[in-house]
């Protein structure tokens, strides 16, 4: 029986990948038609907003995984001539971005009809207060910065940091597209010291957001600290988002003063291969409560135990802002 199952799997896998390759290819080339509508429907349900009844969660996970693999396969076949997919809403107010088959972030929004980080957006809506400032470390295409800008409003300010020049150019286009004027983009990195740092841009990969500080990197970028950059900031800082592929702890080390003075909510990616939860708590002021961010809309926030799940994202909130 085991041998038979192995044979079936060997036959089914290429058929499955071929089917999803055709589905994704059709959706790319025929916006609004059946393939595109199917992917959008499944994507919206998988994100959480429309899931109900007896539908099996793992089936959605399987479908999305196959579709994401097909996206990468399409990119690998056409790395130098990506398709322009136009401008697509991200699922927050009227914000939209320019989409292309050349990167995972924007092509997924086009295919599935919504940005995957809806739970992040709900956090920003709750903690990025109107008339305050927010800091976006690792801004990528600017999706989070756009949402933060909408949350803090015209009287607020968003300071975004992205070290890769080619990604900065895409972010600037998205800011212009949405006519956003309260985002200040800095082409550089944040960490625990000032100077320059070697950075692996990873710009040719399908997931362009995987660039990181690396001595074997291909570019040199300026780096500073949050405390140096914002020592005299006038607007209170209500929200800090950090996604730096394992460099998050270094960003916190350089922000001790600001965190103690402004006590913002902190949303950060957790990379246990680079640091521990104890390391994080050591560089965050007292009276902060930590939660694991749920993957889907509607799921509950879970208080952090001794060690969060690898690869999760953490929300650290001052106790006085939970009352």
FENSUL-V863663 format. One record per residue. N is the residue number from 1. RES is the residue in three letters. SS is DSSP state (helix for helix, strand for strand, loop for the rest). PHI is phi in radians with two decimals (* if undefined). D_FIRST is the distance of its C-alpha to the first C-alpha in Angstrom with 1 decimal. Layout:
BEGIN
N:RES:SS:PHI:D_FIRST, N:RES:SS:PHI:D_FIRST
END
This chain:
BEGIN
1:UNK:loop:*:0.0, 2:UNK:helix:-1.06:3.8, 3:UNK:helix:-1.11:5.4, 4:UNK:helix:-1.11:5.1, 5:UNK:helix:-1.11:6.3, 6:UNK:helix:-1.13:8.7, 7:UNK:helix:-1.13:9.9, 8:UNK:helix:-1.05:10.6, 9:UNK:helix:-1.11:12.3, 10:UNK:helix:-1.08:14.3, 11:UNK:helix:-1.37:15.5, 12:UNK:helix:-1.26:16.2, 13:UNK:helix:-1.05:18.2, 14:UNK:helix:-1.12:21.0, 15:UNK:helix:-1.13:21.3, 16:UNK:helix:-1.09:21.7, 17:UNK:helix:-1.14:24.2, 18:UNK:helix:-1.13:26.0, 19:UNK:helix:-1.11:26.4, 20:UNK:helix:-1.24:27.8, 21:UNK:helix:-1.04:30.0, 22:UNK:helix:-1.14:31.6, 23:UNK:helix:-1.09:32.0, 24:UNK:helix:-1.17:33.8, 25:UNK:helix:-1.07:35.8, 26:UNK:helix:-1.12:37.0, 27:UNK:helix:-1.14:38.0, 28:UNK:helix:-1.08:39.9, 29:UNK:helix:-1.57:41.8, 30:UNK:loop:-2.30:42.4, 31:UNK:loop:-1.06:43.5, 32:UNK:loop:1.45:43.5, 33:UNK:loop:-1.54:41.4, 34:UNK:helix:-1.03:38.1, 35:UNK:helix:-1.11:35.8, 36:UNK:helix:-1.15:38.2, 37:UNK:helix:-1.12:38.6, 38:UNK:helix:-1.11:34.8, 39:UNK:helix:-1.09:34.4, 40:UNK:helix:-1.13:37.5, 41:UNK:helix:-1.12:36.5, 42:UNK:helix:-1.13:33.1, 43:UNK:helix:-1.06:34.9, 44:UNK:helix:-1.15:37.6, 45:UNK:helix:-1.18:35.2, 46:UNK:helix:-1.12:33.1, 47:UNK:helix:-1.12:36.3, 48:UNK:loop:2.16:36.9, 49:UNK:loop:-1.20:39.9, 50:UNK:loop:-2.13:38.3, 51:UNK:loop:-1.36:35.1, 52:UNK:loop:-2.83:35.2, 53:UNK:loop:1.15:33.7, 54:UNK:loop:-1.69:30.0, 55:UNK:loop:-1.09:28.9, 56:UNK:loop:-1.59:26.0, 57:UNK:helix:-0.99:27.3, 58:UNK:helix:-1.13:24.1, 59:UNK:helix:-1.18:23.9, 60:UNK:helix:-1.13:27.4, 61:UNK:helix:-1.06:26.5, 62:UNK:helix:-1.09:23.6, 63:UNK:helix:-1.05:26.0, 64:UNK:helix:-1.15:28.8, 65:UNK:helix:-1.08:26.8, 66:UNK:helix:-1.10:25.8, 67:UNK:helix:-1.15:29.4, 68:UNK:helix:-1.16:30.8, 69:UNK:helix:-1.12:28.8, 70:UNK:helix:-1.15:30.1, 71:UNK:helix:-1.02:33.6, 72:UNK:helix:-1.09:33.3, 73:UNK:helix:-1.09:32.0, 74:UNK:helix:-1.08:35.0, 75:UNK:helix:-1.07:37.3, 76:UNK:helix:-1.16:36.1, 77:UNK:helix:-1.40:36.7, 78:UNK:loop:-2.31:40.2, 79:UNK:loop:-1.24:41.4, 80:UNK:loop:-1.89:45.1, 81:UNK:loop:-2.36:45.6, 82:UNK:loop:-1.13:44.2, 83:UNK:loop:-1.43:44.8, 84:UNK:strand:-1.43:47.3, 85:UNK:strand:-1.69:45.8, 86:UNK:strand:1.44:49.1, 87:UNK:strand:-1.76:50.0, 88:UNK:strand:-2.36:47.7, 89:UNK:strand:-1.11:48.3, 90:UNK:loop:-1.70:46.6, 91:UNK:loop:1.65:46.7, 92:UNK:loop:-2.40:49.7, 93:UNK:loop:0.88:53.1, 94:UNK:loop:-1.84:54.0, 95:UNK:loop:-1.25:52.7, 96:UNK:strand:-2.59:50.9, 97:UNK:strand:-2.37:49.9, 98:UNK:strand:-1.40:49.6, 99:UNK:strand:-1.93:46.0, 100:UNK:strand:-2.66:44.6, 101:UNK:loop:-1.33:41.3, 102:UNK:loop:-1.43:42.5, 103:UNK:loop:-2.64:41.4, 104:UNK:helix:-1.15:38.6, 105:UNK:helix:-1.04:41.1, 106:UNK:helix:-1.35:43.0, 107:UNK:helix:-1.16:40.3, 108:UNK:helix:-1.18:38.2, 109:UNK:helix:-1.09:41.2, 110:UNK:helix:-1.08:41.8, 111:UNK:helix:-1.21:38.2, 112:UNK:helix:-1.80:37.6, 113:UNK:loop:1.35:41.2, 114:UNK:loop:-2.85:41.9, 115:UNK:loop:-1.30:42.1, 116:UNK:loop:-1.25:39.3, 117:UNK:loop:-1.64:41.9, 118:UNK:helix:-1.10:43.3, 119:UNK:helix:-1.15:43.2, 120:UNK:helix:-1.08:45.3, 121:UNK:helix:-1.08:47.7, 122:UNK:helix:-1.12:48.1, 123:UNK:helix:-1.11:49.0, 124:UNK:helix:-1.08:51.6, 125:UNK:helix:-1.09:53.0, 126:UNK:helix:-1.43:53.5, 127:UNK:helix:-2.04:54.9, 128:UNK:loop:-1.50:56.4, 129:UNK:loop:-1.35:59.7, 130:UNK:loop:-1.00:62.1, 131:UNK:loop:1.44:64.9, 132:UNK:loop:-1.90:63.1, 133:UNK:strand:-2.04:61.4, 134:UNK:strand:-2.38:57.8, 135:UNK:strand:-2.11:56.3, 136:UNK:strand:-1.98:53.1, 137:UNK:strand:-1.79:52.0, 138:UNK:loop:1.58:49.5, 139:UNK:loop:-1.35:50.4, 140:UNK:loop:0.97:48.2, 141:UNK:loop:-1.34:48.8, 142:UNK:loop:1.65:51.0, 143:UNK:helix:-1.08:48.9, 144:UNK:helix:-1.18:49.5, 145:UNK:helix:-1.09:53.1, 146:UNK:helix:-1.09:53.7, 147:UNK:helix:-1.17:52.4, 148:UNK:helix:-1.06:54.5, 149:UNK:helix:-1.09:57.5, 150:UNK:helix:-1.18:57.2, 151:UNK:helix:-1.26:56.9, 152:UNK:helix:-1.39:60.0, 153:UNK:loop:1.34:61.9, 154:UNK:loop:-1.08:64.9, 155:UNK:loop:-1.46:66.7, 156:UNK:loop:-1.89:63.8, 157:UNK:strand:-2.59:62.4, 158:UNK:strand:-2.06:59.1, 159:UNK:strand:-1.89:59.0, 160:UNK:strand:-1.93:56.0, 161:UNK:strand:-2.19:55.0, 162:UNK:loop:-2.49:52.8, 163:UNK:loop:-1.45:53.3, 164:UNK:loop:-1.61:51.7, 165:UNK:helix:-0.99:54.4, 166:UNK:helix:-1.15:52.1, 167:UNK:helix:-1.30:50.4, 168:UNK:helix:-1.00:53.9, 169:UNK:helix:-1.08:55.0, 170:UNK:helix:-1.16:52.1, 171:UNK:helix:-1.14:53.0, 172:UNK:helix:-1.04:56.7, 173:UNK:helix:-1.10:55.8, 174:UNK:helix:-1.19:53.9, 175:UNK:helix:-1.14:56.9, 176:UNK:helix:-1.13:59.3, 177:UNK:helix:-1.02:57.0, 178:UNK:loop:-1.69:57.4, 179:UNK:loop:0.93:61.0, 180:UNK:loop:-1.58:60.4, 181:UNK:loop:-2.05:63.3, 182:UNK:loop:-1.84:62.7, 183:UNK:strand:-2.03:60.0, 184:UNK:strand:-1.88:61.3, 185:UNK:strand:-1.63:58.9, 186:UNK:strand:-1.95:59.2, 187:UNK:loop:-1.52:57.7, 188:UNK:loop:-3.08:56.8, 189:UNK:strand:-1.97:54.8, 190:UNK:strand:-2.09:55.5, 191:UNK:loop:-2.81:55.0, 192:UNK:loop:-1.84:57.0, 193:UNK:loop:-2.65:59.7, 194:UNK:loop:-1.88:61.8, 195:UNK:strand:2.45:61.9, 196:UNK:strand:-2.33:59.3, 197:UNK:strand:-2.50:55.6, 198:UNK:strand:-1.42:53.2, 199:UNK:strand:-2.30:50.4, 200:UNK:strand:-1.57:47.2, 201:UNK:loop:-1.17:47.5, 202:UNK:loop:0.97:44.0, 203:UNK:loop:-1.21:45.7, 204:UNK:loop:-1.58:43.6, 205:UNK:loop:-1.45:40.2, 206:UNK:loop:-1.12:38.7, 207:UNK:loop:-1.63:39.1, 208:UNK:helix:-1.23:42.8, 209:UNK:helix:-1.49:43.1, 210:UNK:helix:-1.64:41.5, 211:UNK:loop:-1.10:44.8, 212:UNK:strand:-2.73:46.0, 213:UNK:strand:-1.11:48.7, 214:UNK:loop:-2.80:47.8, 215:UNK:loop:-1.09:50.2, 216:UNK:loop:-1.64:48.3, 217:UNK:loop:-1.22:48.8, 218:UNK:loop:-1.93:50.6, 219:UNK:strand:-2.38:53.3, 220:UNK:strand:-1.99:55.9, 221:UNK:strand:-2.24:56.7, 222:UNK:strand:-1.22:59.3, 223:UNK:strand:-2.39:58.3, 224:UNK:strand:-2.50:60.2, 225:UNK:loop:-1.96:59.7, 226:UNK:helix:-1.08:59.7, 227:UNK:helix:-1.14:62.7, 228:UNK:helix:-1.20:64.6, 229:UNK:helix:-1.32:63.8, 230:UNK:loop:-2.17:64.5, 231:UNK:loop:-1.07:67.1, 232:UNK:loop:-2.09:69.6, 233:UNK:loop:-1.08:67.5, 234:UNK:loop:-1.49:69.5, 235:UNK:loop:-1.33:66.9, 236:UNK:loop:-1.08:64.8, 237:UNK:strand:-1.63:61.2, 238:UNK:strand:-1.79:58.9, 239:UNK:strand:-2.61:55.4, 240:UNK:strand:-2.25:53.8, 241:UNK:strand:-1.99:50.4, 242:UNK:strand:-2.27:48.9, 243:UNK:loop:-2.45:45.9, 244:UNK:loop:-2.26:46.5, 245:UNK:loop:0.92:43.1, 246:UNK:loop:1.74:43.8, 247:UNK:loop:-1.73:47.6, 248:UNK:helix:-1.05:48.1, 249:UNK:helix:-1.09:49.6, 250:UNK:helix:-1.11:52.2, 251:UNK:helix:-1.12:53.2, 252:UNK:helix:-1.11:53.7, 253:UNK:helix:-1.04:55.8, 254:UNK:loop:-1.57:58.1, 255:UNK:loop:-2.22:58.4, 256:UNK:helix:-1.01:59.6, 257:UNK:helix:-1.13:63.0, 258:UNK:helix:-1.14:62.0, 259:UNK:helix:-1.10:59.3, 260:UNK:helix:-1.21:62.0, 261:UNK:helix:-1.42:64.6, 262:UNK:helix:-1.69:62.7, 263:UNK:loop:0.86:59.7, 264:UNK:loop:-1.36:57.4, 265:UNK:strand:-1.26:53.9, 266:UNK:strand:-2.18:51.4, 267:UNK:strand:-2.00:48.0, 268:UNK:strand:-2.50:46.2, 269:UNK:strand:-1.30:42.8, 270:UNK:loop:-1.85:41.5, 271:UNK:loop:-2.10:40.4, 272:UNK:loop:-1.13:39.7, 273:UNK:loop:-1.30:39.3, 274:UNK:loop:-1.89:43.0, 275:UNK:loop:-2.86:44.6, 276:UNK:loop:-1.94:44.1, 277:UNK:helix:-1.09:45.0, 278:UNK:helix:-1.07:47.9, 279:UNK:helix:-1.06:49.2, 280:UNK:helix:-1.07:49.2, 281:UNK:helix:-1.11:51.1, 282:UNK:helix:-1.15:53.6, 283:UNK:loop:-1.90:54.7, 284:UNK:loop:-1.99:54.8, 285:UNK:loop:-1.00:57.8, 286:UNK:loop:-1.14:57.8, 287:UNK:loop:1.10:57.0, 288:UNK:strand:-1.96:54.0, 289:UNK:strand:-1.86:51.0, 290:UNK:strand:-1.85:47.6, 291:UNK:strand:-2.30:44.7, 292:UNK:strand:-1.53:41.3, 293:UNK:loop:-1.30:41.3, 294:UNK:loop:-1.18:38.7, 295:UNK:loop:-1.35:36.5, 296:UNK:loop:-2.24:37.2, 297:UNK:loop:-1.06:40.3, 298:UNK:loop:1.70:40.7, 299:UNK:loop:-1.35:38.9, 300:UNK:loop:-1.45:41.1, 301:UNK:loop:-1.28:42.5, 302:UNK:strand:-1.91:41.4, 303:UNK:strand:-1.04:43.9, 304:UNK:loop:-1.23:43.0, 305:UNK:loop:-1.55:42.0, 306:UNK:loop:-1.17:42.3, 307:UNK:loop:-2.55:40.1, 308:UNK:loop:-1.16:38.9, 309:UNK:loop:-1.14:35.4, 310:UNK:loop:-1.00:35.1, 311:UNK:loop:1.39:36.0, 312:UNK:loop:-1.39:37.6, 313:UNK:strand:-2.07:41.1, 314:UNK:strand:-1.91:43.9, 315:UNK:strand:-2.02:46.9, 316:UNK:strand:-1.92:49.8, 317:UNK:strand:-2.19:52.6, 318:UNK:strand:-1.01:56.1, 319:UNK:helix:-1.00:56.5, 320:UNK:helix:-1.20:59.6, 321:UNK:helix:-1.63:57.7, 322:UNK:loop:-1.69:55.3, 323:UNK:loop:-1.39:58.1
END
